[in-house]
Amino acid sequence: MNPKSLKASANVAQSKLPARLTAGMLAAALSPALAYAAGTTADSAELETVSVTAEQPLRGSYKTETSNIGKQKQALKDIPQAITVVNRQLLDDQLASNLKDALKNVSGITFAAGEGGRSGDQVYLRGFAAFQDTYRDGQRDVAQYNRDPFNDEKIEVLKGASSMLFGRGSTGGVVNQVSKTPFAGEKLEGSLTVGTDDFQRMTLDINQAFSDTAAARLNLMATNDGTPNGIEVAKRWGVAPSLAFGLGEPTTLTLSHLHLTENNTPMLGVPYDPNTHRPIDVPADRYYGLQGMNSEDIQTDISTVRLSHKLAEDHELSSQLRVGRYDRWLTVAQPQLRNDSNSGGVSAGTPVTDATLLRYSGKNRGSLTEVQAWSNDYTGRFDTGGLRHNLLAGVEFTHETQDAFSIVASQNIANLLTTVGDPSAVSYTGSYSTSPSNSYVTRNWALYATDTVELTPQWKFMAGLRQDRLEGSYKAYSNGSVSRENVRDDKGMSYRTGLIWQPSTSQSYYAGYSNLMNPSGEAYQFDVTSGASADRLKPERNEHYEIGAKWDLLDGDASFRTALFRTIKYNERNTDALSPDISILYAKRHTDGIEFEVGGRLSENWSVFAGAALLDPVIDQGWNNTTQSASDANAGAVPKYTPKRTANLWTTYKLSDTVTAGFGAYYTGKRYSSDSSKDQSAANYLPGFIRYDAMLAYETRKYKVQLNLNNLTDKKYYIGQYTGHAYAGNQREAQLTIGYKY
């Protein structure tokens, strides 16, 4: 008598009818008996496929269990470093339509505003610039554009130096957007949002399975984000198709593309008042850009191929190839206070009124950036001598090029003199021409390995090494000809180690240390400092110390973590991507801090996501370009753009099975816009602020109506800053969303 078999479907689909779930469970319960009964018959018979379906919860949790930010899937408690994950449920509840909206949930993060003509997302994490530390699916995504989370499953922020995993940069941490991918099921979800200040947004998410192992997914987005002044606007549309083959099988292939087009009318912000050292006190709905000039057009295309193969249950090889192209055009004018048409800015002691003169300085630039990246990883679990190993080893290659150009205005905008009270009295009517500004080419090779060893069921030890080599060449142009060339070839080792103690499944305590190298030629940083004929500055180095604890609470429904840390950076330099003749900013500086975070369900109806960070950032030594040596001129100053305190709270409560109310509060402390002197009493700054949001949603299995109210008290606050200007956050706004899902 031949044995009989029972086949089960690998596909678990979403169901609309609870009866299907009951039938599936009954079939699964009876299947062993049926198989046994079939096995007693004389003739073999193969039973029909049993498909088990289950309903997903109407609302997900704010708690995230795992992350792939360490280049392998890990429980968050097994990562000996602070990590914040903003998941899809949190993004949807807050109607996050850009990266800034999403990162307001991450303590210790602030933003710069139009630094030197730089545009796009300009993140500062724990006081360190993270321009070079933005990633998508574990690969660098550092070009200048405004990221939209319409195709994101979640956004992960790994805090603290992490060059051992990600290579150059990564001092304050990394921001990683995790893309949506196809799955073996069906989904149709769309939403339409309208709001005050001419806000409109449409999103569509479609997933279609061709079989149990192949599927396609398509995400679409179109957004018009206006402002009270009726002039400044962010317009963008995006499309993100993807295909997956071999789902649930040993070999899986995923093909994806992301296209984003932006046509924006931006504003850099408003100048500072020399009497108060704060932004000038003007109505928030007054436009201080130069009409006829301020324009930003960006096209982003990112194509990715990912192939993974399981050698065995605990051994996997993966390879990811990415090609990115970023085309950017920016013409924007910075408003500046003037005494008269020929003199400098307004001095302290002279009141700023509506009659104060105003003129503009152009920040007109463009660039074409192209990136090719290829990473190959092996992950495996195995035993040696009674020790359990979790090994990651990989090799990575990245090739980046950028051709930047200056955009020259035919009309001298410095002669367009107007007033603080009527900035719209002048406009730009000229044309433009272009000339090459600079270009760079970089090639980076890296080898890395990290092993987490289970010494006992309670103790784990982690150690890792990474070797980077970055070759790069830089050219500067003057009047169309090459005026300066420079070549760098930097290589160095980064390493980290950590010890984890987990006395129970709900507790994890850790201590970690990292020592990291960041090449001087990182991206565009080929520095020809004042009086020097070549870049003589050493590569940056970072040290990071951290101890922390992570707990699961309330039977795993919620999590709480805390971390105490110190990050030290040597030979730091930051720059505008289109002004690469830069100077070292600090010989040494550090940030000490402690942070807390809680996320998940506190009860069946009550959910929360909250965090706070207390920082003590200090410049230990500055740098003197003339003498090419360390300087104590600004020793002891607080680094610019860095608040000492930040906090965030978002909480929701289910009033019924279909109605949910939410409330949010966000606090950011005082931030200086300059750190050139240890005495910062005369430095421009942004005052601290607290902002409140609210949400009310009616949601069923198929339909959703949601009202978001942001900045409930109509608080006037500033979200970004630069040395000469500051950018205000949104005024009170209301947004109504109607959604459908199937």
Number of C-alpha atoms within 10 A of each C-alpha: 9 11 12 17 14 15 12 14 11 16 18 14 17 16 16 15 11 12 10 16 18 14 14 17 17 12 15 16 11 11 17 12 11 14 17 14 11 18 17 13 12 9 11 14 15 11 15 10 11 16 19 22 20 17 15 12 8 11 14 15 18 25 24 18 12 15 20 15 25 16 19 18 11 14 12 20 25 19 22 26 25 25 22 23 25 23 20 19 16 22 23 13 21 23 20 18 18 15 18 19 14 21 23 21 25 26 26 29 25 26 23 23 27 26 19 17 21 22 21 18 22 23 25 21 27 30 26 28 25 24 24 21 26 23 20 17 19 21 21 23 20 19 25 20 23 19 15 21 21 25 23 19 17 21 24 24 21 20 21 26 28 28 27 26 22 23 26 26 27 29 30 26 25 29 29 24 27 21 18 21 22 25 23 24 19 18 18 15 16 19 18 17 19 19 18 15 19 14 20 19 21 19 20 20 20 18 22 18 19 14 13 18 18 21 23 23 22 21 22 20 22 19 21 18 20 20 20 18 14 12 17 21 21 18 19 21 18 21 19 23 21 22 21 23 22 19 20 14 13 13 16 18 18 21 19 22 18 19 17 22 19 19 17 20 23 24 24 28 24 26 26 23 20 21 16 17 19 19 24 19 14 12 10 17 15 19 22 27 25 29 21 14 23 23 21 23 18 22 18 21 18 20 17 19 17 18 18 20 17 17 13 10 9 11 15 19 17 19 18 21 18 19 18 21 19 20 20 21 20 24 24 26 26 23 23 21 24 21 14 14 15 9 8 11 16 21 14 12 9 12 13 20 13 14 11 18 22 26 24 22 14 20 20 24 23 25 24 18 21 19 20 19 19 19 20 18 19 21 21 19 17 13 11 8 5 10 11 18 19 18 20 20 19 20 17 20 18 20 19 19 21 24 18 24 21 21 21 17 18 12 13 13 20 15 12 16 17 21 18 24 17 16 21 15 12 17 17 16 12 12 11 13 9 14 17 20 24 26 22 24 19 22 19 23 18 20 19 22 20 22 20 22 21 18 13 13 11 14 16 20 20 21 18 20 21 24 18 24 19 24 20 25 20 23 19 20 17 12 9 12 12 13 11 14 17 17 17 21 15 19 18 16 19 24 22 23 18 21 18 24 18 20 12 10 11 15 18 23 21 23 20 21 21 23 21 26 28 27 25 26 27 21 27 26 25 27 24 19 18 15 10 12 12 16 19 14 18 15 18 21 20 27 22 23 20 22 21 21 22 26 20 20 17 13 8 14 17 22 25 19 22 19 22 18 22 20 24 22 24 22 22 23 18 17 20 17 23 21 16 22 18 19 22 22 22 24 21 21 25 21 23 18 19 18 21 20 23 24 27 24 24 15 12 9 13 16 22 23 25 21 23 23 24 20 21 18 25 22 24 21 22 26 22 18 16 10 10 16 12 18 16 16 16 21 21 19 22 28 24 24 29 29 26 21 20 26 24 22 23 23 21 20 18 18 12 10 11 14 16 20 20 21 19 23 19 21 17 28 16 15 22 24 25 19 24 17 17 16 14 17 10 12 19 28 25 24 16 16 16 17 19 19 21 21 22 21 20 17 19 15 15 13 15 17 18 22 22 21 20 21 22 16 12 13 15 16 22 20 17 24 29 23 21 20 25 27 22 19 15 18 19 18 18 19 20 20 19 18 18 17 16 14
